[in-house]
Amino acid sequence: MKMLVNVIFPIEPFNSLVRNGTAGELIGRVVDDIKPESIYFSEQDGCRGAVMVVEVPDASAIPSISEPWFLNFEAHCEFRIAMTPDDLMRANLSELAEKWNDVHA
């Protein structure tokens, strides 16, 4: 399944990695290993951050996605399931509404 992975890099050790010239190479290695469908770098909560779209075949794959960020950058990772419009249509929302509509009655 597709997941959005939000990565937040604390100021340290990232600043030290930038200063010693290894941040870019290390990010490249991690991205090459994870092979995200897409990745974007941005500011998040006043820190450096990244958002990736990754294919996660099952829960056991999550450590292979998060550990490189944890171990190398002491980063914070959040995983969110990502649905396409087609996925949402297959969820059959009208059937769910019918099933649960009387909950607040």
C-alpha positions in Angstrom: 0.0 0.0 0.0 1.1 3.6 -0.6 2.1 5.6 2.4 3.0 9.2 3.0 6.1 9.3 5.2 6.7 12.6 7.0 10.3 13.0 8.2 11.4 15.8 10.5 15.1 16.3 11.0 16.2 17.9 14.3 18.6 20.8 14.0 21.4 18.5 15.4 22.9 16.3 14.1 21.8 17.7 10.7 23.8 21.0 11.2 27.0 19.0 12.0 26.4 16.8 8.9 26.1 19.9 6.7 29.2 21.4 8.2 31.3 18.3 7.7 30.0 17.9 4.2 28.3 14.5 4.6 24.6 15.4 4.7 24.0 15.4 1.0 25.8 12.1 0.4 24.0 10.5 3.3 20.6 11.6 2.2 21.4 10.3 -1.3 22.3 6.9 0.1 19.1 6.7 2.1 16.9 7.8 -0.8 18.7 5.3 -3.1 18.0 2.5 -0.7 14.3 3.4 0.1 13.5 4.2 -3.5 10.5 6.5 -2.8 8.0 7.1 -5.5 8.6 10.8 -4.8 10.3 12.9 -2.2 10.1 16.6 -1.4 12.2 18.5 1.1 10.8 21.4 3.0 10.6 23.1 6.4 8.5 21.4 9.0 7.8 22.9 12.5 10.9 25.1 12.2 13.1 22.1 11.2 14.3 20.6 8.0 11.9 18.0 6.7 10.9 15.7 3.9 7.7 14.1 2.7 7.9 10.8 0.7 5.5 8.6 -1.1 6.5 5.0 -0.6 5.1 1.6 -1.4 4.9 -0.5 1.7 4.1 -4.1 0.9 3.5 -5.0 4.6 4.2 -3.6 8.1 7.5 -5.5 8.3 8.9 -3.1 5.7 8.4 0.0 7.9 11.8 -0.4 9.7 13.7 -0.5 6.4 12.1 2.9 5.6 12.4 4.6 9.0 15.6 3.2 10.5 18.0 5.0 8.0 16.4 8.3 9.1 16.4 7.4 12.8 20.0 6.1 12.9 21.7 8.7 10.7 19.7 11.9 11.4 17.8 11.2 14.7 14.8 12.1 12.7 11.1 11.8 13.6 9.1 9.7 11.1 5.3 9.6 10.7 3.5 7.1 8.4 0.1 7.7 6.9 -1.8 5.5 4.5 -2.4 7.2 1.2 -5.5 6.5 -0.9 -6.0 7.3 -4.5 -9.4 8.5 -5.7 -10.0 4.9 -7.0 -9.1 3.5 -3.5 -11.6 5.8 -1.9 -14.3 4.8 -4.4 -13.8 1.1 -3.6 -14.3 1.9 0.1 -18.1 2.1 -0.7 -18.8 5.1 1.5 -22.5 5.0 0.9 -22.7 1.5 2.3 -20.8 2.6 5.3 -23.0 5.6 5.8 -26.1 3.3 5.7 -24.6 0.9 8.2 -23.5 3.6 10.6 -26.1 6.4 10.0 -28.3 5.6 13.0 -25.4 5.8 15.5 -26.2 9.5 16.3 -30.0 9.1 16.1 
